[in-house]
Amino acid sequence: MSDDTPKLHKVLAQSGLGSRLEMEKLIIEGRITVNDELAHVGQRIKFGDRIKVNGRSLPVRIQAMPARVLAYHKPVGEIVSRDDPQSRPTVFRKLPRLYQGKWQAVGRLDLNTEGLLLFTSSGELANKLMHPRFGLEREYAVRVLGALSNLEKEKLLSGVNLEDGMAQFGSLEDGGGEGANCWYRVTIQEGRNREVRRMFEAVGHAVSRLIRIRYGKMVLPRGLKRGDWMELDAADIDQLTRSAGASHLGAPKPTHQAPAARPSTLRRTPSKTAKASPSRELFIGADSLSRQRRDQKTSAARAKPRPRKAKI
């Protein structure tokens, strides 16, 4: 368990049962249990642990660990699962180790889809980000074979009938392309299995490449290579939790606000049939990686010892 979690005898002493030395004595005598198991001296406890003294529950206040969030650039060929009978590469193998809890994926991307995938240590935040009630948009860059006609665009915006119900894009914009390959940027507010691919197939176009470039307010950070991850700072996490209608979830208050950013992806040309895309003024994450690298360089420069001037 992480060294950041408090020791049992310290928490017991703070609750008013006695001194730390007296609490250690109670532990040695076997009069204290944690989660129905005998405690031991030096044991650390975490938020949610059940503590009993002489068989009676003792309510203690342990602050929940701050929520952590990772932005991962998922490449094609990885699955979003911890266990796979076919032993295919999984996105979880590259993530940093958590000493308390586990990383939870916010939504899924299929094997052949790449792009932004969020992970969090907070189950509450994960549920908020995925809950249909909040309707967080997902934005994708899509490459299809053949250009869409105006009628096909209208169908995708008004709704197409899939085997599991109606589906429609919130916006659809041209993204350029050469030859038979045409790029589009689309937004959708739900995450049914292979939904974007199936919608284009419903109007007669096969998807040859699919990239998620935004989830809610979080965009794929510039410079984040495929297969790499970055951890969001307090400012970005605060904005992300607020966008999902969640509280701070134990995260420290940010010391600064992340600058407004516009995601840098495909160039777009206006389309007469496309709905207006949402305002990008409040998006986060686009410059997060470059900002963190800049801050790290600044900190390293400050920490570097200055050469002393020789005395004459």
N, C-alpha and C positions, 0 to 999 in steps of 0.2 A: 504494500500500500504506500501511497505517496507520503513523503515527509511533510507535506503541507497539511495533512490531516492531524487533528489533535490527539494527544495521548489520553487514554481512559482515565487514569488517576487524576489528571489535571482537570478534566471536565467534571468529574465527581466532586472534586474539591471546590470548584467554582459554583456548583449547585448548592453548596452549604452543608454538605454531609460531614465535613471535617477537613483536616489538613491533608496534604498530598501523601505524607508518610502514613497517616492513618488509613487512607484509601488503598495504598499499596498493601497494607497489612490485611485489609478486607479481601483484596484480590487473592493474596497468598492463601488465606483461609478458605477459599472456594465459595465465598458468599456472594459473588457477583457473576452474572452471566451476560453475554452479549449474543443476541440472536439465539437464545436457548442453549448456548455452549459456554462452558466455564472460561472465564477471562484469565489472562496471564499478564504478569507485570511487563510494562512497556508496550502493551497492545495499543494500537491506534484505532480510532473509530471514525466512521463517516456518517454523513447525513442519511437518515433513514434507519440506522441501527437501533435495535430494541435492547434496552439495558434494564436489568432487574437486579435489585439489591435485596437479599434475603427472600427471594421469590416474588417481591413486589416490583411492579413496573416503576421506573423512575423517568419522568419526562425531563429531557435535557434539550437545550437549544444548541444545535450545531448548524452553522451557516452552510447553506448549499454551495457547492463549488460553482464558480462562474461558468456560464455557458461558453464553450469553445466551438468555433465554426471553421471548417476548412473549405476552400474552393479547389476543386480537383479538375484538371483538364483530362477527361476520359478519352483514351484513344479507341479506335475500332479494335475489336478482338478481345475486350475484357467484359466480364459479366459482373452485374451488381448483385452478388450473392457471396456468402461466406463458404458455402458448401456446394460443390458441383460434382455430380457423379462422373462427368466426363473429364474432370480435372483441368478445366480451362482456366486461363489466368483470371484472377479476380481483382477488382479495384481495391479491396481491403488490404492486399499484401504490401502495398506501397505506403500506407498511412502510418503516421507516427504512433508509438505505443501510448495507450491511455492506462494510467495506474488505477483509475477509479471509473467504473462503468465501461461503456464501449461506444465506438463510433456508430452513428445511425445515419443511413443514407436518406436524403430528402428526395423522395421519388426515385425513379429508375430510368435508365437508358438501356435500350436493347443492345445486343452484341455488336450490331453494325452501325450504331449511332455514336457519335463523338460529341465532345463539348463539355459544357459546364455541369458539374455534379457537386452538390453541396453535401457536407457531412457535419453533424453536430454531436456534442456529448450530452445534449439536453433533449430528453424525450418530449418534454413539453413544447420546446421550440420546434422540433421535428413535426409534431402533430399540428401545430399552428400553421406551419409553412405548407403542409400538404392538405389541410382540411378544405373541402369544397366550399365551405361557408365564406372563406376569405377570398376565394376566386383569384389567387395569384396567377398572373400571366406567365406563360412560358413563351419565349421567342426562339424561333429556329431559322437557320439559313438552310434552304432546301435546293438541291440541284436535281432537275428532272429532265427526262428525255422529251424534247419537243416543247414549243412555247404554248402557253395556255391561251385559249381564245377568250374574248370578253364574256361569252356565255358561260364558259367553264369557271372563270373567276367569280361570276355572279353566283353560280351554284355553290362554290366553296365558301362564299361569304354568307349566303342565305341558309345553307344547310344541305348536307347530303345524307342519305339514309345508309347507315352501316348495319351490320348484322346485330350489333348491340345497341342500336338506337341512332338518333340523329346527331350530327356533329357539324360544327361550323367554325371557321376562323374568325377571330376578332378583327384582324387586319391582314391584308395581303398586298405586298409591294414588289415591283420588279427589282431584280438585283443584277441585271446584266447577264453576261455569258456569251460564249462564242459557238458558232455552229449549231448543232442539235442540242447541246447542253445549255439549259437556261436556269438561272438562279432566281429564287424568290425568298422574301422574308415574310414569315407568317407568325401570328400570335394566336394562342389558344389558352383557355382557362381551365383545362382539365388534363388529366394524364392517363387516359385509357391506353391499353396495350397497343403499340404500333399505330396509334390513332392518326398521326400526320401522314404516315406512309399509306394507310388504307384510304384516307380521304383523297389523296392524289390518284391512287389506283381507281377510285370510284368514278373519276372523270377521265380515265383512260391514259394516265401518265405514270410511268414507273419512276420511283425515287432512286437515284444512283448515289446520292450523298446527303447526309442529314447531320446538322451540327446545332446543338442547343447553345445559344449565345446569351441567353438571359433567363433567370428564374426570379420572378417578382421584381424587386428593385436591384437585385444583384446581377451584374453582367460578367461575362468571362474576362478576367483581367488581361490587359495587354501584356505581352511578353511571357505569359505562362505557357510553357511548352507542353506538348502532349505527354501524359504520364507523370507530370509534376503537380505538386499541390502547394498552396500557400495558406497560412492561417490569417484569418481576418483580425484586425485590431479592434480595440474597444469601440471606436467611433463607428466602424462599419457594422459591428454586431448590434450596436444600439439602434442604428437605422433599420437594420434588417428585422429585429424583433418588433420595432414599432410598426413596420409595414405589415407584419402578420398579426397585429393586434395583441401582442404579448407584452409582458412586463420586461424589466431589465434582466429577469431570470438569474439574479445574483451577479451579473456582470458589473465591473466597476464602471463608474460614470466616465464617459470619454473626456479627454482633456482638450480635444479639438474636434471640429466638424470636418468630415471628409469633403473635399471639394466636389462641386457638381461635375459630372463626367458624362461624356457622350461615347457610347461604345463604338470602337473602330473595327468595322468588319467589312461587309460588302458595300460597294457603291450602289445607290439606288436611283432609279428614274421614276418619276411620278406616273401613276396609272389612273385613268379616268374611273375605272371600276373599283379601285382599292379604297377601302375605308381609311379614314385618317388614323395614323398610328398614334399611340399615347405619347404624352409629353415626356421627354427624356431628361428634364431638368433635375429630377431627384434620384436618378440612377446612381448606384454606388458600385465600387469594385474595379472600374475600368483602369484607374490610375493607382490602385492600392499596392500592386507589386512594385511599381517604380517608386512610389512614395516610401515604402518600407526599405527598399534598397538605399534610397537617398538618406533616410534616417540612420540606417546602419553605418553608412560611410561617414556621416557627420559624427556619430557617437565614437566610431573607431578613431577618427582624426582627433577628437577631443581627449581620448584616453591615451593617445600616443605621447610618450614623454618628450618634452622639448629639450634639445641639446643645450647644455649649460655653456655660458660664455666663459672663456678662459680669462682668469684674472691676470692683468698686466702688472 
